[in-house]
Amino acid sequence: MSRSLKRVRRALEEAAVAADVRELGETRTAEQAAAAVGSELDQIVKSIVFKGEASGGVRLFLTAGGNRVCPVRASELAGETLGRADAGLVREQTGFAIGGVAPVGLVTAVPTWFDPRLLAFPQVWAAAGTPRHVFAIDPLVLLRITGAEQADFTASDGPG
């Protein structure tokens, strides 16, 4: 078992959350993950990581699989212009590789925002620290244990 997956499992255990962790094989898109777990697209929690241009720190946006983060709205929430976070920075500040960034078990505290669309479901699926693993969780529990701020940061111009 990878160190990243172990860290996610430990974070869930410490939060007293019994989560269904599944190995899916390689999935590169939210659509593929939804098909693999048999869920709706918006039940997939995408972990979108940006870099704060002024601070250099990463900012995490947890959004429904069919939604897209609006860079302008995200920057307003973060209080600074946000840009692309490269793979090295993502790994350094979250402890995870791009494609497997989990919302829990991060190696540093990262400001995090939560898409209200995820609350429309009794269960959502999030990355479990690797591109091949996900876990199921009640979105209200996920919101609580991540300490994320619920906010509207998605694009309103349709999928993209």
C-alpha positions in Angstrom: 0.0 0.0 0.0 1.4 3.4 -1.0 2.3 6.0 1.7 -0.2 8.4 0.3 -3.1 5.9 0.5 -2.0 5.0 4.1 -2.0 8.7 5.0 -5.6 9.1 3.7 -6.8 6.0 5.5 -5.1 7.2 8.7 -6.8 10.7 8.3 -10.2 9.1 7.9 -9.7 6.8 10.9 -8.6 9.8 13.0 -11.8 11.6 12.0 -13.7 8.5 13.0 -15.0 8.0 9.4 -15.5 4.5 8.1 -15.0 5.0 4.3 -15.3 2.6 1.5 -11.9 2.7 -0.3 -11.8 1.2 -3.7 -9.0 0.5 -6.2 -10.3 1.4 -9.7 -7.3 1.0 -11.9 -6.1 4.0 -13.8 -8.8 6.6 -14.3 -7.9 10.0 -15.8 -11.2 11.8 -15.9 -14.2 12.3 -13.6 -16.3 10.6 -16.2 -14.1 7.5 -16.0 -14.2 7.5 -12.2 -18.0 7.8 -12.2 -18.4 4.9 -14.6 -16.0 2.8 -12.5 -17.9 3.3 -9.2 -21.3 3.4 -10.8 -22.2 7.0 -9.7 -23.4 10.2 -11.3 -20.6 12.4 -12.7 -21.3 15.1 -10.0 -20.8 12.6 -7.2 -17.1 12.6 -8.1 -15.1 15.1 -6.0 -12.5 16.7 -8.2 -9.5 18.2 -6.2 -8.5 21.2 -8.2 -5.2 22.8 -7.0 -4.1 26.3 -7.9 -1.0 28.3 -6.9 -1.4 31.7 -5.2 0.6 34.0 -7.4 1.5 36.3 -4.4 1.9 33.8 -1.6 3.3 30.8 -3.6 1.0 28.5 -1.6 -1.5 26.1 -3.0 -5.3 26.5 -2.8 -7.6 23.5 -3.0 -11.1 23.6 -4.6 -13.3 20.5 -4.1 -15.8 20.5 -6.9 -18.4 18.2 -8.4 -17.2 16.2 -11.3 -19.3 18.0 -13.9 -18.4 21.5 -12.7 -15.4 23.6 -13.7 -13.7 26.1 -11.3 -14.0 29.7 -12.4 -10.5 31.2 -12.0 -12.0 34.7 -11.3 -14.3 33.5 -8.5 -11.6 31.2 -7.1 -9.1 34.1 -7.0 -11.7 36.3 -5.3 -12.2 33.7 -2.6 -8.4 33.2 -2.2 -7.8 36.9 -2.0 -5.1 36.7 -4.6 -4.6 35.9 -8.3 -4.5 32.1 -8.8 -2.5 30.3 -11.4 -1.4 26.9 -12.5 0.2 24.8 -9.7 2.9 22.5 -11.2 3.3 18.9 -10.2 6.3 19.5 -7.9 4.5 22.2 -5.9 1.4 20.1 -5.6 3.3 17.1 -4.3 5.4 19.3 -2.0 2.5 21.1 -0.4 -0.2 18.4 -0.4 1.9 15.2 -0.3 0.0 13.8 -3.3 0.7 13.5 -7.0 -1.6 15.3 -9.5 -4.5 12.9 -10.3 -4.6 11.5 -6.7 -4.9 14.6 -4.6 -7.1 13.6 -1.7 -9.2 16.1 0.3 -7.8 14.7 3.6 -4.4 13.5 4.7 -2.6 16.6 3.3 0.9 17.1 4.5 0.4 20.8 5.1 -2.7 22.9 5.9 -4.1 24.1 2.7 -6.9 26.7 2.3 -9.8 24.7 0.9 -13.2 25.5 -0.7 -16.2 23.2 -1.2 -18.7 23.1 -4.1 -22.3 23.2 -2.7 -23.3 20.9 -5.7 -21.7 18.0 -3.8 -24.3 18.3 -1.0 -27.0 17.2 -3.4 -26.0 13.6 -3.0 -26.0 11.2 0.0 -22.6 9.9 -1.0 -19.7 11.3 -3.1 -16.4 9.7 -4.2 -13.0 11.4 -3.7 -9.4 10.6 -4.5 -7.7 8.5 -1.8 -4.2 9.6 -2.4 -3.4 7.8 -5.7 -4.7 8.1 -9.2 -6.1 4.5 -8.8 -7.9 4.8 -5.4 -11.1 6.6 -4.3 -13.2 6.6 -1.2 -17.0 7.0 -0.7 -18.2 9.5 2.0 -21.2 11.5 3.0 -20.5 15.0 1.6 -21.6 16.7 4.8 -19.0 14.6 6.6 -16.4 15.5 4.0 -17.1 19.2 4.4 -16.7 18.9 8.2 -13.5 16.9 8.2 -11.8 19.0 5.6 -12.6 22.3 7.3 -13.4 23.6 3.8 -15.4 26.7 3.2 -18.6 26.1 1.2 -18.6 28.7 -1.6 -19.8 29.3 -5.2 -16.6 29.2 -7.3 -17.8 27.2 -10.4 -18.1 28.6 -13.9 -21.6 29.3 -15.1 -20.9 29.0 -18.8 -21.4 25.2 -18.9 -18.9 22.4 -18.9 -15.4 23.0 -20.1 
